[in-house]
Amino acid sequence: MVFNLGYYDVAQICMNGHVINESCKEYPQHNQNFCDKCGEKTITKCEGCGADIRGNYNEPGVLVFAPMITPKYCYNCGKMYPWTKSKLQALNEVIDLADELEDDDKNELKEASELISTDTPRTQVGVLKIKKYTDKIGGAIGEKLQDLIVDIASETAIKSMKEIGMLPK
């Protein structure tokens, strides 16, 4: 018996993380050199190792109507994609605006933010540190900080944040 194996198409994503085309090879007519949402250039390969950015998973005879989840890290070399770096940088800038925190606290919160962007044994540590420090920050800075944290967080981190009441279930 012969099985038709599926394959990943190539995704085209702008430097800020906007998905332009989930299937560059199958639908090249949808490719763009620049993002129509933010004007940044688009890429289809990891800038670290040159591996294709995985797009839609195609399996012959199977229709899938699920939106692509933008990857944070390259599956081939493990490096952050540019949009992940940009989100972490923006998060760090917002942390620096939090007058309620001392510099040491800000640095620990920045470290914790990177911990929650991946699924590792230390993800839970990152969630608890974030909870500790974000409880001290209110107002617009606190709201934006939470938005950026959710944007960068892994699925495991989001689940954990919901369990401890940081996010609605």
C-alpha positions as semicolon CSV with decimal commas, in nm:
position;residue;x (nm);y (nm);z (nm)
1;M;0,000;0,000;0,000
2;V;0,134;0,343;-0,097
3;F;0,062;0,646;0,118
4;N;0,063;0,999;-0,017
5;L;0,274;1,199;0,219
6;G;0,200;1,561;0,286
7;Y;0,443;1,846;0,253
8;Y;0,490;2,201;0,374
9;D;0,453;2,479;0,123
10;V;0,668;2,790;0,170
11;A;0,528;3,089;0,359
12;Q;0,597;3,451;0,278
13;I;0,599;3,673;0,586
14;C;0,700;4,036;0,631
15;M;0,970;4,141;0,877
16;N;0,697;4,244;1,125
17;G;0,525;3,904;1,114
18;H;0,231;3,970;0,881
19;V;0,162;3,656;0,678
20;I;0,146;3,751;0,311
21;N;0,113;3,408;0,151
22;E;0,082;3,073;0,327
23;S;0,145;2,883;0,002
24;C;0,407;3,060;-0,210
25;K;0,473;2,766;-0,439
26;E;0,111;2,672;-0,494
27;Y;-0,015;3,031;-0,528
28;P;0,279;3,248;-0,644
29;Q;0,040;3,511;-0,779
30;H;-0,026;3,617;-0,417
31;N;0,341;3,688;-0,340
32;Q;0,446;4,048;-0,264
33;N;0,789;4,206;-0,225
34;F;0,659;4,434;0,050
35;C;0,383;4,408;0,308
36;D;0,062;4,593;0,229
37;K;-0,005;4,639;0,604
38;C;0,324;4,793;0,718
39;G;0,549;4,840;0,414
40;E;0,827;4,608;0,536
41;K;1,005;4,370;0,301
42;T;0,890;4,010;0,290
43;I;1,094;3,692;0,328
44;T;1,044;3,324;0,250
45;K;1,364;3,191;0,406
46;C;1,529;3,202;0,747
47;E;1,790;3,474;0,747
48;G;2,008;3,258;0,973
49;C;2,032;2,934;0,778
50;G;1,839;2,985;0,455
51;A;1,575;2,718;0,523
52;D;1,231;2,781;0,377
53;I;0,975;2,923;0,621
54;R;0,714;2,654;0,659
55;G;0,373;2,750;0,528
56;N;0,055;2,549;0,484
57;Y;0,080;2,175;0,528
58;N;-0,066;2,012;0,219
59;E;-0,187;1,657;0,218
60;P;-0,332;1,516;-0,104
61;G;-0,708;1,466;-0,074
62;V;-0,741;1,661;0,251
63;L;-0,885;2,012;0,272
64;V;-0,783;2,218;0,573
65;F;-0,940;2,554;0,656
66;A;-0,719;2,661;0,944
67;P;-0,516;2,981;0,948
68;M;-0,143;2,942;0,957
69;I;0,023;3,008;1,292
70;T;0,319;3,237;1,235
71;P;0,633;3,056;1,354
72;K;0,852;3,231;1,612
73;Y;1,168;3,029;1,557
74;C;1,324;2,854;1,258
75;Y;1,259;2,480;1,263
76;N;1,600;2,416;1,105
77;C;1,845;2,631;1,305
78;G;1,638;2,741;1,606
79;K;1,704;3,112;1,561
80;M;1,435;3,372;1,619
81;Y;1,264;3,507;1,313
82;P;1,290;3,888;1,270
83;W;0,930;3,944;1,384
84;T;0,996;3,755;1,707
85;K;1,301;3,973;1,773
86;S;1,098;4,287;1,701
87;K;0,821;4,185;1,940
88;L;1,070;4,110;2,216
89;Q;1,242;4,443;2,154
90;A;0,907;4,627;2,174
91;L;0,824;4,437;2,492
92;N;1,158;4,539;2,644
93;E;1,095;4,903;2,554
94;V;0,756;4,893;2,728
95;I;0,916;4,731;3,034
96;D;1,164;5,019;3,045
97;L;0,869;5,262;3,067
98;A;0,736;5,097;3,385
99;D;0,831;5,344;3,660
100;E;0,691;5,103;3,921
101;L;0,986;4,867;3,874
102;E;1,350;4,895;3,976
103;D;1,617;4,829;3,712
104;D;1,690;4,480;3,849
105;D;1,318;4,396;3,832
106;K;1,300;4,524;3,474
107;N;1,595;4,306;3,374
108;E;1,438;4,000;3,536
109;L;1,107;4,071;3,359
110;K;1,290;4,099;3,026
111;E;1,458;3,764;3,087
112;A;1,124;3,609;3,183
113;S;0,966;3,743;2,864
114;E;1,216;3,552;2,655
115;L;1,158;3,238;2,863
116;I;0,787;3,235;2,782
117;S;0,845;3,260;2,407
118;T;0,946;2,893;2,397
119;D;0,821;2,567;2,543
120;T;1,096;2,454;2,780
121;P;1,107;2,343;3,143
122;R;1,179;2,709;3,232
123;T;0,863;2,841;3,063
124;Q;0,671;2,803;3,389
125;V;0,940;2,996;3,575
126;G;0,904;3,275;3,322
127;V;0,526;3,284;3,369
128;L;0,558;3,313;3,747
129;K;0,817;3,591;3,720
130;I;0,597;3,780;3,478
131;K;0,301;3,745;3,712
132;K;0,511;3,876;4,001
133;Y;0,617;4,191;3,817
134;T;0,315;4,269;3,601
135;D;0,094;4,279;3,910
136;K;0,290;4,592;4,010
137;I;0,233;4,771;3,677
138;G;-0,096;4,938;3,601
139;G;-0,252;5,175;3,351
140;A;-0,179;5,189;2,981
141;I;0,174;5,053;3,024
142;G;0,041;4,748;3,208
143;E;-0,222;4,685;2,938
144;K;0,025;4,713;2,651
145;L;0,274;4,499;2,838
146;Q;0,014;4,225;2,874
147;D;-0,078;4,248;2,503
148;L;0,286;4,211;2,400
149;I;0,344;3,927;2,646
150;V;0,051;3,732;2,501
151;D;0,178;3,804;2,150
152;I;0,521;3,656;2,224
153;A;0,411;3,372;2,456
154;S;0,416;3,007;2,358
155;E;0,098;2,799;2,377
156;T;0,221;2,640;2,701
157;A;0,286;2,980;2,856
158;I;-0,058;3,109;2,757
159;K;-0,223;2,800;2,905
160;S;-0,029;2,849;3,227
161;M;-0,117;3,221;3,241
162;K;-0,485;3,129;3,211
163;E;-0,453;2,871;3,487
164;I;-0,311;3,124;3,735
165;G;-0,560;3,395;3,643
166;M;-0,334;3,627;3,443
167;L;-0,557;3,583;3,137
168;P;-0,926;3,504;3,099
169;K;-1,001;3,136;3,039
